[in-house]
């Protein structure tokens, strides 16, 4: 199948590095004589025909910009058969031979739907959750970790001065990769993630008491968004901590600050490599793939297979956090 024109969209939660991937796709396509049609606001743009021709000049200086110039959205209409049909029809109308979609698992499910309606697709993994199983790394994760670390380092200063406990909620509704990495990096006393059940008395209260015996006068507790939701909110957890330990516990929800900002070196470079790889496999006739990076090498997987894979927290990460927090 000859690919002359590729539709390009970003979808789901934005992530630092998305723009660098957009740039890489546009530049690689230009070098290969392929046209790029930019699609605004994810699958919504495909349904509504919100598209524009992308010239290579439009992506100048984009590697270092956060967010996505294509805008992003979660599209309830695309979750309907009607919506997918409309999107596929528009692809044909605009002469789009294939789609490159940049986002997370919801984005790839959308790509699979399009593929089933005859529009080939390739996915580039970008989410600060790092929860795509076919790749060791998803765009945005490292920058988001660093954003959270910088904020928590500041919190630690004030917690130390006041001898308080800082409960920090980081993003991740279903995945605790961000919480685990950030927790290890800031030397958290407690890390709570959705993938691992915990016992409040043993894993939080007793741990804090033990830490105090070892001379600590302040505490950092990292809670993933998904755990906070299950517990009726981070404030509830902080109130319980204060009640059980007598330590003043303050809540900080880092929220969307984690998704913004200039991508760091890892995100810029990985995005550039993934964007290039996505265009080149389409050029070479490979379709319906999700790009991944493993052991530093670019790879690609069948979308179906990629979506069926599961990614658990690395046990070594969890163990490292446990040992270093003296438990
Ligand atoms: O998937 C990325 C993510 O930031 C999750 O960690 C979080 O649960 C979700 O998006 C929040 O999405 P929204 O910005 O739409 O509320």
Boltz pocket constraint, residues with backbone or C-beta under 6 A from the ligand:
constraints:
  - pocket:
      binder: B
      contacts: [[A, 13], [A, 14], [A, 104], [A, 127], [A, 128], [A, 129], [A, 171], [A, 172], [A, 173], [A, 174], [A, 225], [A, 259]]
      max_distance: 6.0
